Amino acid sequence: MWDLLIVGAGPVGLAAAIEARRAGLNAVVLEKGTIVHTLYRWPKETVFFSEAKNIEIGGHPFPSLFAKPTRREALQYYRRVAENEALNIRTYTEVTGIYPELAHFRVGYRDRDGVGELKSRFVLVATGYYDNPNRLGVPGENLPHVRYGIDETLPYWNQKVTVVGGSNSAVEAALELYRAGAGVTVVHQGAEIRPGVKYWLKPDFENRVKEGAIRLLLNAQVVEITPREVVVQQVAEEKAVHRLPSDFVLIHIGYKAADGLLRAARVAYRGDAPVLSDSYETSIKGLFVAGSAGYGSDTRTVFIENGREHARRAVLEMAVRMQKRLT
């Protein structure tokens, strides 16, 4: 039996595994994709908002060529930390269920060999939110030309692209698409682009809008997506309706923490977030959450910086309890 089973090998899950190893806990990490799967799926040219020192884990220095590290640097950093710490990580192993038993948990999983179960005294869920984007809830959003996020810009050259959203990811995508030769329209339901957009992106975007290189529709909502158009209703202009010719639609309206495992385990929720103790334990004794997995739709206030602290406090509580069992 394991002392701790961690669901998710993102930065927070890795931080928890390091804390567990140093506390003398026998821990295993199960990850449905590759290591730091979330960061791997980010756009290839992503630059972090945080400085490198703020996303370090386990006290390992994060060397970066710039003040703000790149996605590629982060992928290399976290992989090397996992190797140096000799963490027990099982990639391409998806957790399918968490089942509380007397004094331990059964954890169901699926990997390339089929299905199986592991037993663990404690479980910590650090699954994040990147695989669970918010949806518009309008007709046509499941059409094949509708995308959630952007990887590379080349496929959009010489195409008409509608970007839905008004935060960092939407603004960054719009700028990258414009520079890649796409015709870009941004649709945002607010009265202005979010003030918290990265300080080096916001003026660039606003200048492109002023010169007409990027079209911006504010106080606007998408009401339908067709194979060739996006139908938008602009409330501020007496509900004016615009039909935007669109070869592609990129939706950037945020994310919500994946909660299927916790809800299936009958964890208590308040709103869309689990009820957590000061040590990030759920209503089920021994089942903990770290990082954005514990915050529902409030993904703007939880980052690697504070997620790693959640992991530290949760593992400390587990270590204390294990010590009490042995004395």
C-alpha positions as CSV (number, residue, x, y, z in Angstrom):
1,M,0.0,0.0,0.0
2,W,1.2,3.5,-0.8
3,D,1.3,6.3,1.8
4,L,0.2,8.9,-0.8
5,L,-1.2,8.7,-4.3
6,I,-1.1,12.0,-6.2
7,V,-3.5,12.5,-9.2
8,G,-1.8,14.8,-11.7
9,A,1.9,15.3,-12.6
10,G,1.7,19.1,-13.2
11,P,3.9,21.5,-11.3
12,V,1.7,21.3,-8.2
13,G,1.5,17.5,-8.3
14,L,5.3,17.3,-8.7
15,A,5.7,19.7,-5.8
16,A,3.5,17.5,-3.6
17,A,5.6,14.4,-4.6
18,I,8.8,16.1,-3.6
19,E,7.4,17.2,-0.3
20,A,6.2,13.6,0.3
21,R,9.6,12.1,-0.5
22,R,11.3,14.5,1.9
23,A,8.8,13.7,4.6
24,G,9.5,10.0,4.2
25,L,6.2,9.1,2.6
26,N,6.0,6.4,-0.1
27,A,4.3,8.3,-2.9
28,V,3.2,7.6,-6.5
29,V,2.0,10.1,-9.1
30,L,-0.6,9.0,-11.7
31,E,-0.9,11.2,-14.8
32,K,-3.2,10.7,-17.7
33,G,-0.9,12.2,-20.2
34,T,2.8,13.1,-20.2
35,I,4.6,14.8,-17.4
36,V,3.4,18.4,-16.9
37,H,0.7,17.6,-19.5
38,T,-1.0,21.0,-19.1
39,L,2.1,23.0,-19.9
40,Y,2.8,20.7,-22.8
41,R,-0.5,21.6,-24.3
42,W,0.1,25.3,-24.0
43,P,0.8,27.3,-27.2
44,K,4.4,26.7,-28.2
45,E,5.5,30.3,-27.9
46,T,3.9,30.9,-24.4
47,V,5.8,33.2,-22.0
48,F,5.0,32.9,-18.3
49,F,3.5,35.9,-16.5
50,S,5.5,34.8,-13.4
51,E,9.2,35.2,-12.9
52,A,11.2,31.9,-12.9
53,K,11.9,32.0,-9.2
54,N,8.2,32.1,-8.5
55,I,7.4,28.8,-10.2
56,E,10.4,26.8,-8.8
57,I,9.5,23.6,-6.9
58,G,11.5,21.7,-4.3
59,G,14.0,24.4,-4.0
60,H,15.5,23.7,-7.4
61,P,16.7,26.8,-9.1
62,F,15.0,27.6,-12.4
63,P,17.6,28.9,-14.9
64,S,16.0,31.1,-17.6
65,L,17.5,33.3,-20.3
66,F,14.9,35.9,-19.6
67,A,13.0,37.3,-16.5
68,K,9.9,35.6,-17.7
69,P,10.6,31.9,-18.6
70,T,9.2,30.3,-21.7
71,R,7.0,27.2,-22.0
72,R,9.9,25.2,-23.5
73,E,12.2,26.2,-20.6
74,A,9.5,25.1,-18.1
75,L,9.0,21.7,-19.7
76,Q,12.7,21.1,-19.5
77,Y,12.9,22.4,-15.9
78,Y,10.1,20.3,-14.5
79,R,11.3,17.1,-16.3
80,R,14.8,17.5,-14.9
81,V,13.4,18.2,-11.4
82,A,11.4,15.0,-11.6
83,E,14.5,13.1,-12.7
84,N,16.8,14.5,-10.1
85,E,14.2,13.8,-7.3
86,A,13.7,10.3,-8.7
87,L,9.9,10.7,-8.4
88,N,7.7,7.7,-9.0
89,I,5.5,8.9,-11.9
90,R,3.3,6.7,-14.0
91,T,2.4,8.6,-17.2
92,Y,-0.5,7.7,-19.5
93,T,-2.3,6.4,-16.5
94,E,-5.7,7.9,-16.0
95,V,-7.4,7.8,-12.6
96,T,-11.0,6.7,-13.1
97,G,-12.3,6.6,-9.5
98,I,-11.4,7.3,-5.9
99,Y,-13.1,5.0,-3.4
100,P,-12.8,5.7,0.4
101,E,-12.3,2.5,2.4
102,L,-11.6,2.0,6.1
103,A,-8.3,3.9,6.8
104,H,-7.3,3.9,3.1
105,F,-8.5,4.5,-0.4
106,R,-8.9,2.3,-3.5
107,V,-8.0,4.2,-6.6
108,G,-9.1,2.9,-10.0
109,Y,-7.0,3.6,-13.1
110,R,-6.8,2.9,-16.8
111,D,-3.5,2.6,-18.6
112,R,-2.2,1.0,-21.9
113,D,-2.5,-2.5,-20.3
114,G,-6.1,-2.1,-19.2
115,V,-7.7,-1.2,-15.9
116,G,-6.4,-1.7,-12.3
117,E,-6.5,-0.5,-8.8
118,L,-4.0,0.8,-6.2
119,K,-4.4,1.3,-2.5
120,S,-3.2,4.4,-0.6
121,R,-3.6,5.8,2.9
122,F,-3.9,9.3,1.5
123,V,-4.9,10.8,-1.9
124,L,-4.1,14.3,-3.2
125,V,-5.8,15.6,-6.3
126,A,-3.9,18.1,-8.4
127,T,-5.6,17.9,-11.8
128,G,-5.9,21.6,-12.6
129,Y,-8.3,22.9,-15.2
130,Y,-6.7,23.1,-18.6
131,D,-8.7,20.1,-20.0
132,N,-12.0,21.7,-18.9
133,P,-12.6,24.9,-20.9
134,N,-15.7,27.0,-20.3
135,R,-18.2,26.6,-23.1
136,L,-20.5,29.2,-24.8
137,G,-23.6,27.1,-24.7
138,V,-24.7,28.2,-28.2
139,P,-25.7,26.3,-31.3
140,G,-22.7,25.4,-33.5
141,E,-20.0,25.4,-30.8
142,N,-19.2,21.7,-31.6
143,L,-18.5,22.3,-35.2
144,P,-15.0,21.1,-36.3
145,H,-13.7,24.6,-37.0
146,V,-14.3,25.8,-33.4
147,R,-11.3,25.4,-31.2
148,Y,-10.6,26.0,-27.5
149,G,-7.1,27.4,-27.4
150,I,-4.4,27.7,-30.0
151,D,-1.2,25.7,-30.7
152,E,0.5,27.2,-33.7
153,T,-0.6,30.0,-36.0
154,L,0.4,28.7,-39.4
155,P,-2.9,27.0,-40.1
156,Y,-4.7,30.3,-39.8
157,W,-2.7,32.2,-42.4
158,N,-5.0,34.1,-44.8
159,Q,-8.1,32.9,-42.9
160,K,-10.9,34.9,-41.2
161,V,-10.7,34.1,-37.4
162,T,-13.1,35.1,-34.7
163,V,-11.6,35.1,-31.2
164,V,-14.1,35.0,-28.3
165,G,-12.9,36.4,-25.0
166,G,-11.2,39.4,-23.5
167,S,-8.5,38.2,-21.1
168,N,-4.8,37.2,-21.5
169,S,-5.2,34.2,-23.7
170,A,-7.7,35.9,-26.1
171,V,-5.5,39.0,-26.5
172,E,-2.4,37.0,-27.0
173,A,-4.0,34.7,-29.5
174,A,-5.4,37.7,-31.4
175,L,-2.0,39.3,-31.7
176,E,-0.3,36.1,-32.7
177,L,-2.9,35.5,-35.4
178,Y,-2.7,39.0,-36.7
179,R,1.1,38.7,-37.1
180,A,0.7,35.3,-38.8
181,G,-1.4,36.8,-41.5
182,A,-5.0,36.1,-40.3
183,G,-7.9,38.5,-40.4
184,V,-8.9,38.8,-36.7
185,T,-12.1,39.9,-35.0
186,V,-12.3,39.7,-31.2
187,V,-15.7,39.4,-29.5
188,H,-15.9,40.2,-25.8
189,Q,-19.0,40.4,-23.6
190,G,-17.5,43.1,-21.4
191,A,-17.3,46.9,-21.9
192,E,-13.5,46.7,-22.2
193,I,-10.7,44.3,-22.4
194,R,-9.8,43.0,-18.9
195,P,-7.5,45.5,-17.1
196,G,-5.4,42.6,-15.8
197,V,-4.1,41.6,-19.3
198,K,-0.3,41.3,-19.3
199,Y,1.2,44.8,-19.3
200,W,3.3,44.1,-22.4
201,L,0.3,42.8,-24.4
202,K,-2.5,45.3,-23.6
203,P,-1.0,48.4,-25.2
204,D,0.1,46.4,-28.2
205,F,-3.4,45.0,-28.7
206,E,-5.1,48.4,-28.2
207,N,-2.8,50.0,-30.8
208,R,-3.7,47.2,-33.3
209,V,-7.4,47.9,-32.7
210,K,-6.9,51.7,-33.1
211,E,-5.2,51.2,-36.4
212,G,-7.8,48.8,-37.6
213,A,-5.6,45.8,-37.9
214,I,-7.7,43.9,-35.4
215,R,-11.5,44.4,-35.1
216,L,-12.9,44.5,-31.6
217,L,-16.6,44.1,-30.7
218,L,-17.4,44.9,-27.0
219,N,-20.6,44.3,-25.1
220,A,-21.1,41.5,-27.5
221,Q,-22.3,37.9,-27.2
222,V,-22.1,35.0,-29.6
223,V,-25.5,33.6,-30.2
224,E,-24.8,31.1,-32.9
225,I,-21.9,29.6,-34.9
226,T,-22.4,28.3,-38.4
227,P,-19.9,26.7,-40.8
228,R,-19.1,30.1,-42.3
229,E,-20.3,32.7,-39.8
230,V,-20.4,33.8,-36.2
231,V,-23.6,35.5,-35.3
232,V,-23.0,38.2,-32.6
233,Q,-25.5,40.3,-30.7
234,Q,-24.1,43.6,-29.5
235,V,-26.2,44.8,-26.5
236,A,-24.9,48.3,-26.3
237,E,-26.0,49.1,-29.8
238,E,-29.7,48.4,-29.3
239,K,-29.0,44.7,-29.7
240,A,-27.4,45.1,-33.1
241,V,-26.7,41.8,-34.8
242,H,-23.5,41.2,-36.7
243,R,-22.8,38.2,-38.9
244,L,-19.0,37.7,-38.9
245,P,-17.5,35.7,-41.8
246,S,-15.3,33.1,-40.0
247,D,-13.2,30.3,-41.3
248,F,-12.2,29.4,-37.7
249,V,-13.5,30.3,-34.2
250,L,-11.2,30.3,-31.2
251,I,-12.9,30.4,-27.8
252,H,-10.9,31.8,-24.9
253,I,-13.4,32.4,-22.1
254,G,-11.6,30.7,-19.3
255,Y,-11.7,27.3,-17.6
256,K,-13.2,25.5,-14.6
257,A,-11.5,23.0,-12.5
258,A,-12.2,19.4,-13.4
259,D,-14.4,18.0,-10.6
260,G,-15.6,14.6,-11.8
261,L,-13.4,12.5,-9.5
262,L,-14.1,14.6,-6.4
263,R,-17.9,14.7,-6.9
264,A,-18.0,11.0,-7.7
265,A,-16.2,10.4,-4.4
266,R,-19.0,12.4,-2.7
267,V,-16.8,15.3,-1.6
268,A,-18.9,18.2,-0.1
269,Y,-19.0,21.3,-2.3
270,R,-19.9,24.9,-1.7
271,G,-20.9,26.3,-5.0
272,D,-18.6,25.0,-7.6
273,A,-15.6,24.4,-5.3
274,P,-15.0,21.7,-2.7
275,V,-15.1,22.6,1.0
276,L,-11.5,22.5,2.2
277,S,-9.7,22.7,5.5
278,D,-6.7,24.9,6.3
279,S,-4.5,21.9,5.2
280,Y,-6.6,21.5,2.0
281,E,-8.3,18.4,3.1
282,T,-11.8,17.7,1.7
283,S,-14.8,16.6,3.6
284,I,-13.5,13.1,3.2
285,K,-10.8,12.4,5.7
286,G,-7.5,11.6,4.0
287,L,-8.5,13.1,0.6
288,F,-6.7,16.4,-0.2
289,V,-6.7,18.9,-3.0
290,A,-3.9,21.2,-4.1
291,G,-3.8,24.0,-6.7
292,S,-6.6,25.1,-8.9
293,A,-8.4,21.7,-8.6
294,G,-9.8,23.0,-5.4
295,Y,-11.2,26.4,-6.7
296,G,-13.9,25.6,-9.2
297,S,-14.2,28.5,-11.7
298,D,-11.9,30.8,-9.7
299,T,-8.9,30.0,-11.8
300,R,-7.5,33.5,-11.9
301,T,-6.3,33.5,-8.3
302,V,-4.6,30.1,-8.1
303,F,-1.2,29.7,-9.7
304,I,1.9,27.5,-9.4
305,E,3.2,30.0,-6.8
306,N,0.4,29.3,-4.3
307,G,-0.5,25.8,-5.5
308,R,2.9,24.6,-4.4
309,E,2.1,26.0,-0.9
310,H,-1.1,24.1,-0.9
311,A,0.9,20.9,-1.6
312,R,3.3,21.6,1.1
313,R,0.7,22.2,3.8
314,A,-1.3,19.1,2.7
315,V,1.7,16.8,2.8
316,L,2.8,18.2,6.2
317,E,-0.6,17.3,7.6
318,M,-0.3,13.8,6.2
319,A,3.2,13.4,7.6
320,V,2.0,14.4,11.1
321,R,-0.7,11.9,11.0
322,M,1.6,9.1,9.8
323,Q,4.0,9.9,12.6
324,K,1.2,9.7,15.1
325,R,0.3,6.2,13.8
326,L,3.8,5.0,14.4
327,T,4.1,6.4,17.9
